[in-house]
Amino acid sequence: MRYTFGTTKKAADRLEEIARFFNPLAAEFLRKHINKEIETALDLGCGPGFTTDMIYRALKCKKVYGFDNSKEMLEYAKKQFNHCNFIPHDITDFPFPVKPDVMYVRFLLSHIENVIDLVNKWLNELEEGGYLLVEEVEDINTDVDVFKKYLSINRGLVASERAVLYVGKILSTGDYNAEVLYNEKISSPVSNSTAASWFYPNTVTIWEKEEYVLKNFSKEEKKYVSNGLMRILNSNDEKSNITWQMRRILLQKAL
């Protein structure tokens, strides 16, 4: 699979900023629903390893693995988190080299087509009675014009790869080969300046080389979004006019 938003050092730095906000929320989700000792956990599409480390600390599991098909991302991960195990592996290739008790995935399925089928294949890779925890975006609500324009462009970019940015809507009604223990939407308001810090890097990196963006949007349109995001970022605006709607799902494989 291809991660739409890049695998460069700038992309890794952006993911670190995103993890700084979402990891504490995710750790709470994991601790609330996984109440037994875990031998082995797996982070699907681990990127630079921030989610892998979060899983390790939240569940206090004996072994934690991160899979990713980006050599660059795995190099970043190995340098920072030597207590975790990182394996170069595409999460759409089966069988997996490890069979975990717990799998976790966040912000990955919006880059993949046929997501319900893939989730069911992941379930086959779990130990009997194992858990799969999913956190994906169902919607992002905002009344800020530059945010709406940015999200519209990225939604089209993801769609050009035959995937769905707001994949949580699809996941919420999926037919899974497992017991659905939890399936809820939660709201996470984000400050305007924080959201701008996540958005801006893509406008000066991936937008400069992605064919979909280059063909469909003028330099003036891209500059409007980029400059607008930079203004919000520099303003340190702590108001929140943007909210992530996250779909959380917990599946348990049959014993």
Contacts in CASP RR format, 6 or more apart in sequence:
PFRMAT RR
TARGET T0000
AUTHOR 0000-0000-0000
METHOD contacts of the structure
MODEL  1
MRYTFGTTKKAADRLEEIARFFNPLAAEFLRKHINKEIETALDLGCGPGF
TTDMIYRALKCKKVYGFDNSKEMLEYAKKQFNHCNFIPHDITDFPFPVKP
DVMYVRFLLSHIENVIDLVNKWLNELEEGGYLLVEEVEDINTDVDVFKKY
LSINRGLVASERAVLYVGKILSTGDYNAEVLYNEKISSPVSNSTAASWFY
PNTVTIWEKEEYVLKNFSKEEKKYVSNGLMRILNSNDEKSNITWQMRRIL
LQKAL
1 69 0 8 1.000
1 90 0 8 1.000
1 91 0 8 1.000
1 92 0 8 1.000
1 111 0 8 1.000
1 112 0 8 1.000
2 111 0 8 1.000
2 161 0 8 1.000
3 70 0 8 1.000
3 108 0 8 1.000
3 111 0 8 1.000
4 111 0 8 1.000
4 157 0 8 1.000
4 158 0 8 1.000
4 161 0 8 1.000
4 163 0 8 1.000
4 206 0 8 1.000
4 210 0 8 1.000
5 11 0 8 1.000
5 14 0 8 1.000
5 202 0 8 1.000
5 206 0 8 1.000
6 205 0 8 1.000
6 206 0 8 1.000
7 47 0 8 1.000
7 70 0 8 1.000
7 72 0 8 1.000
7 73 0 8 1.000
8 72 0 8 1.000
8 205 0 8 1.000
9 72 0 8 1.000
9 76 0 8 1.000
10 201 0 8 1.000
10 205 0 8 1.000
11 73 0 8 1.000
11 201 0 8 1.000
11 205 0 8 1.000
12 47 0 8 1.000
12 48 0 8 1.000
12 72 0 8 1.000
12 73 0 8 1.000
12 76 0 8 1.000
13 201 0 8 1.000
14 198 0 8 1.000
14 201 0 8 1.000
14 202 0 8 1.000
15 47 0 8 1.000
15 48 0 8 1.000
15 50 0 8 1.000
16 48 0 8 1.000
16 50 0 8 1.000
17 194 0 8 1.000
17 197 0 8 1.000
17 198 0 8 1.000
18 107 0 8 1.000
18 198 0 8 1.000
19 50 0 8 1.000
19 51 0 8 1.000
19 54 0 8 1.000
21 188 0 8 1.000
21 190 0 8 1.000
21 194 0 8 1.000
22 106 0 8 1.000
22 135 0 8 1.000
22 188 0 8 1.000
23 50 0 8 1.000
23 51 0 8 1.000
23 54 0 8 1.000
25 188 0 8 1.000
26 51 0 8 1.000
26 54 0 8 1.000
26 58 0 8 1.000
26 104 0 8 1.000
26 106 0 8 1.000
26 135 0 8 1.000
27 54 0 8 1.000
27 57 0 8 1.000
27 58 0 8 1.000
29 133 0 8 1.000
29 135 0 8 1.000
29 248 0 8 1.000
30 55 0 8 1.000
30 58 0 8 1.000
30 59 0 8 1.000
30 104 0 8 1.000
30 133 0 8 1.000
31 58 0 8 1.000
31 59 0 8 1.000
33 131 0 8 1.000
33 133 0 8 1.000
33 181 0 8 1.000
33 182 0 8 1.000
33 250 0 8 1.000
34 59 0 8 1.000
34 102 0 8 1.000
34 131 0 8 1.000
34 133 0 8 1.000
38 59 0 8 1.000
38 60 0 8 1.000
38 61 0 8 1.000
38 62 0 8 1.000
38 101 0 8 1.000
38 102 0 8 1.000
39 61 0 8 1.000
39 62 0 8 1.000
39 63 0 8 1.000
39 101 0 8 1.000
40 61 0 8 1.000
40 62 0 8 1.000
40 63 0 8 1.000
40 64 0 8 1.000
40 65 0 8 1.000
40 98 0 8 1.000
40 99 0 8 1.000
40 100 0 8 1.000
40 101 0 8 1.000
40 102 0 8 1.000
40 127 0 8 1.000
41 55 0 8 1.000
41 56 0 8 1.000
41 59 0 8 1.000
41 61 0 8 1.000
41 63 0 8 1.000
41 64 0 8 1.000
41 65 0 8 1.000
41 100 0 8 1.000
41 101 0 8 1.000
41 102 0 8 1.000
41 103 0 8 1.000
41 104 0 8 1.000
42 64 0 8 1.000
42 65 0 8 1.000
42 66 0 8 1.000
42 67 0 8 1.000
42 96 0 8 1.000
42 98 0 8 1.000
42 100 0 8 1.000
42 102 0 8 1.000
42 103 0 8 1.000
42 104 0 8 1.000
43 49 0 8 1.000
43 51 0 8 1.000
43 52 0 8 1.000
43 55 0 8 1.000
43 64 0 8 1.000
43 65 0 8 1.000
43 66 0 8 1.000
43 67 0 8 1.000
43 103 0 8 1.000
43 104 0 8 1.000
43 105 0 8 1.000
44 66 0 8 1.000
44 67 0 8 1.000
44 91 0 8 1.000
44 103 0 8 1.000
44 104 0 8 1.000
44 105 0 8 1.000
44 108 0 8 1.000
44 122 0 8 1.000
45 66 0 8 1.000
45 67 0 8 1.000
45 68 0 8 1.000
45 91 0 8 1.000
45 105 0 8 1.000
45 108 0 8 1.000
46 52 0 8 1.000
46 66 0 8 1.000
46 67 0 8 1.000
46 68 0 8 1.000
46 73 0 8 1.000
46 74 0 8 1.000
46 77 0 8 1.000
46 86 0 8 1.000
47 68 0 8 1.000
47 70 0 8 1.000
47 73 0 8 1.000
47 74 0 8 1.000
47 76 0 8 1.000
47 77 0 8 1.000
48 73 0 8 1.000
48 76 0 8 1.000
48 77 0 8 1.000
48 80 0 8 1.000
49 66 0 8 1.000
49 73 0 8 1.000
49 76 0 8 1.000
49 77 0 8 1.000
49 80 0 8 1.000
49 81 0 8 1.000
49 84 0 8 1.000
49 86 0 8 1.000
51 104 0 8 1.000
51 106 0 8 1.000
52 64 0 8 1.000
52 65 0 8 1.000
52 66 0 8 1.000
52 77 0 8 1.000
52 81 0 8 1.000
52 84 0 8 1.000
52 86 0 8 1.000
53 80 0 8 1.000
53 81 0 8 1.000
53 83 0 8 1.000
53 84 0 8 1.000
55 61 0 8 1.000
55 64 0 8 1.000
55 102 0 8 1.000
55 104 0 8 1.000
56 64 0 8 1.000
56 81 0 8 1.000
56 83 0 8 1.000
56 84 0 8 1.000
59 102 0 8 1.000
61 101 0 8 1.000
61 102 0 8 1.000
63 85 0 8 1.000
64 84 0 8 1.000
64 85 0 8 1.000
65 84 0 8 1.000
65 85 0 8 1.000
65 86 0 8 1.000
65 87 0 8 1.000
65 98 0 8 1.000
65 100 0 8 1.000
66 77 0 8 1.000
66 84 0 8 1.000
66 85 0 8 1.000
66 86 0 8 1.000
66 87 0 8 1.000
67 87 0 8 1.000
67 88 0 8 1.000
67 89 0 8 1.000
67 90 0 8 1.000
67 91 0 8 1.000
67 96 0 8 1.000
68 74 0 8 1.000
68 77 0 8 1.000
68 86 0 8 1.000
68 88 0 8 1.000
68 89 0 8 1.000
69 88 0 8 1.000
69 89 0 8 1.000
69 90 0 8 1.000
69 91 0 8 1.000
71 88 0 8 1.000
74 86 0 8 1.000
74 88 0 8 1.000
77 84 0 8 1.000
77 86 0 8 1.000
78 86 0 8 1.000
87 97 0 8 1.000
87 98 0 8 1.000
89 96 0 8 1.000
89 97 0 8 1.000
91 108 0 8 1.000
91 118 0 8 1.000
91 122 0 8 1.000
92 112 0 8 1.000
92 118 0 8 1.000
94 121 0 8 1.000
94 124 0 8 1.000
94 125 0 8 1.000
95 125 0 8 1.000
96 125 0 8 1.000
99 125 0 8 1.000
99 126 0 8 1.000
99 127 0 8 1.000
100 125 0 8 1.000
100 126 0 8 1.000
100 127 0 8 1.000
100 130 0 8 1.000
101 126 0 8 1.000
101 127 0 8 1.000
101 129 0 8 1.000
101 130 0 8 1.000
101 131 0 8 1.000
102 130 0 8 1.000
102 131 0 8 1.000
102 132 0 8 1.000
102 133 0 8 1.000
103 122 0 8 1.000
103 125 0 8 1.000
103 126 0 8 1.000
103 131 0 8 1.000
103 132 0 8 1.000
103 133 0 8 1.000
104 132 0 8 1.000
104 133 0 8 1.000
104 134 0 8 1.000
104 135 0 8 1.000
105 122 0 8 1.000
105 132 0 8 1.000
105 133 0 8 1.000
105 134 0 8 1.000
105 135 0 8 1.000
105 136 0 8 1.000
106 134 0 8 1.000
106 135 0 8 1.000
106 136 0 8 1.000
107 135 0 8 1.000
107 136 0 8 1.000
107 137 0 8 1.000
108 136 0 8 1.000
109 115 0 8 1.000
109 118 0 8 1.000
109 119 0 8 1.000
109 134 0 8 1.000
109 136 0 8 1.000
109 167 0 8 1.000
109 168 0 8 1.000
109 171 0 8 1.000
110 136 0 8 1.000
110 137 0 8 1.000
110 158 0 8 1.000
110 163 0 8 1.000
110 164 0 8 1.000
110 165 0 8 1.000
110 166 0 8 1.000
110 167 0 8 1.000
111 158 0 8 1.000
111 161 0 8 1.000
111 163 0 8 1.000
112 118 0 8 1.000
112 163 0 8 1.000
113 162 0 8 1.000
113 163 0 8 1.000
115 164 0 8 1.000
115 167 0 8 1.000
115 170 0 8 1.000
115 171 0 8 1.000
116 170 0 8 1.000
116 171 0 8 1.000
116 174 0 8 1.000
116 175 0 8 1.000
116 176 0 8 1.000
119 132 0 8 1.000
119 134 0 8 1.000
119 171 0 8 1.000
119 176 0 8 1.000
119 251 0 8 1.000
120 176 0 8 1.000
120 177 0 8 1.000
120 178 0 8 1.000
122 132 0 8 1.000
123 132 0 8 1.000
123 176 0 8 1.000
123 177 0 8 1.000
123 178 0 8 1.000
123 251 0 8 1.000
123 253 0 8 1.000
124 177 0 8 1.000
126 132 0 8 1.000
126 253 0 8 1.000
127 253 0 8 1.000
128 253 0 8 1.000
128 254 0 8 1.000
128 255 0 8 1.000
129 252 0 8 1.000
129 253 0 8 1.000
129 254 0 8 1.000
129 255 0 8 1.000
130 252 0 8 1.000
130 253 0 8 1.000
131 181 0 8 1.000
131 250 0 8 1.000
131 251 0 8 1.000
131 252 0 8 1.000
131 253 0 8 1.000
132 178 0 8 1.000
132 249 0 8 1.000
132 250 0 8 1.000
132 251 0 8 1.000
132 252 0 8 1.000
132 253 0 8 1.000
133 248 0 8 1.000
133 249 0 8 1.000
133 250 0 8 1.000
133 251 0 8 1.000
134 171 0 8 1.000
134 247 0 8 1.000
134 248 0 8 1.000
134 249 0 8 1.000
134 250 0 8 1.000
134 251 0 8 1.000
135 246 0 8 1.000
135 247 0 8 1.000
135 248 0 8 1.000
136 167 0 8 1.000
136 168 0 8 1.000
136 171 0 8 1.000
136 246 0 8 1.000
136 247 0 8 1.000
137 165 0 8 1.000
137 166 0 8 1.000
137 167 0 8 1.000
137 168 0 8 1.000
137 244 0 8 1.000
137 245 0 8 1.000
137 246 0 8 1.000
137 247 0 8 1.000
138 166 0 8 1.000
138 167 0 8 1.000
138 168 0 8 1.000
138 169 0 8 1.000
138 172 0 8 1.000
138 185 0 8 1.000
138 245 0 8 1.000
138 246 0 8 1.000
138 247 0 8 1.000
139 166 0 8 1.000
139 169 0 8 1.000
139 245 0 8 1.000
140 147 0 8 1.000
140 151 0 8 1.000
140 166 0 8 1.000
140 242 0 8 1.000
140 243 0 8 1.000
140 244 0 8 1.000
140 245 0 8 1.000
141 242 0 8 1.000
141 243 0 8 1.000
141 245 0 8 1.000
142 148 0 8 1.000
142 151 0 8 1.000
142 195 0 8 1.000
142 241 0 8 1.000
142 242 0 8 1.000
142 243 0 8 1.000
143 241 0 8 1.000
144 192 0 8 1.000
144 232 0 8 1.000
144 241 0 8 1.000
144 242 0 8 1.000
146 224 0 8 1.000
146 225 0 8 1.000
146 228 0 8 1.000
146 229 0 8 1.000
146 232 0 8 1.000
147 195 0 8 1.000
147 199 0 8 1.000
147 241 0 8 1.000
147 242 0 8 1.000
149 221 0 8 1.000
149 224 0 8 1.000
149 225 0 8 1.000
150 199 0 8 1.000
150 203 0 8 1.000
150 225 0 8 1.000
150 229 0 8 1.000
151 165 0 8 1.000
153 207 0 8 1.000
153 213 0 8 1.000
153 217 0 8 1.000
153 225 0 8 1.000
154 165 0 8 1.000
154 202 0 8 1.000
155 165 0 8 1.000
155 166 0 8 1.000
156 165 0 8 1.000
156 212 0 8 1.000
157 206 0 8 1.000
157 210 0 8 1.000
157 212 0 8 1.000
157 213 0 8 1.000
158 164 0 8 1.000
158 165 0 8 1.000
159 165 0 8 1.000
160 211 0 8 1.000
160 212 0 8 1.000
164 170 0 8 1.000
168 247 0 8 1.000
169 247 0 8 1.000
171 247 0 8 1.000
171 249 0 8 1.000
172 183 0 8 1.000
172 185 0 8 1.000
172 247 0 8 1.000
172 249 0 8 1.000
176 251 0 8 1.000
178 251 0 8 1.000
178 252 0 8 1.000
178 253 0 8 1.000
178 254 0 8 1.000
179 251 0 8 1.000
179 252 0 8 1.000
179 254 0 8 1.000
180 249 0 8 1.000
180 250 0 8 1.000
180 251 0 8 1.000
181 250 0 8 1.000
181 251 0 8 1.000
181 252 0 8 1.000
182 248 0 8 1.000
182 249 0 8 1.000
182 250 0 8 1.000
183 247 0 8 1.000
183 248 0 8 1.000
183 249 0 8 1.000
183 250 0 8 1.000
184 247 0 8 1.000
184 248 0 8 1.000
185 245 0 8 1.000
185 246 0 8 1.000
185 247 0 8 1.000
185 248 0 8 1.000
186 245 0 8 1.000
186 246 0 8 1.000
186 248 0 8 1.000
187 243 0 8 1.000
187 244 0 8 1.000
187 245 0 8 1.000
187 246 0 8 1.000
188 243 0 8 1.000
188 244 0 8 1.000
188 245 0 8 1.000
188 246 0 8 1.000
189 240 0 8 1.000
189 242 0 8 1.000
189 243 0 8 1.000
189 244 0 8 1.000
190 240 0 8 1.000
190 242 0 8 1.000
190 243 0 8 1.000
190 244 0 8 1.000
191 237 0 8 1.000
191 238 0 8 1.000
191 239 0 8 1.000
191 240 0 8 1.000
192 232 0 8 1.000
192 235 0 8 1.000
192 237 0 8 1.000
192 238 0 8 1.000
192 239 0 8 1.000
192 240 0 8 1.000
192 241 0 8 1.000
192 242 0 8 1.000
193 232 0 8 1.000
193 233 0 8 1.000
193 235 0 8 1.000
193 236 0 8 1.000
193 237 0 8 1.000
193 238 0 8 1.000
195 232 0 8 1.000
195 242 0 8 1.000
196 228 0 8 1.000
196 229 0 8 1.000
196 230 0 8 1.000
196 232 0 8 1.000
196 233 0 8 1.000
196 237 0 8 1.000
197 233 0 8 1.000
199 229 0 8 1.000
200 226 0 8 1.000
200 229 0 8 1.000
200 230 0 8 1.000
200 233 0 8 1.000
203 222 0 8 1.000
203 225 0 8 1.000
203 226 0 8 1.000
203 229 0 8 1.000
204 226 0 8 1.000
206 213 0 8 1.000
207 213 0 8 1.000
207 222 0 8 1.000
207 226 0 8 1.000
213 222 0 8 1.000
END
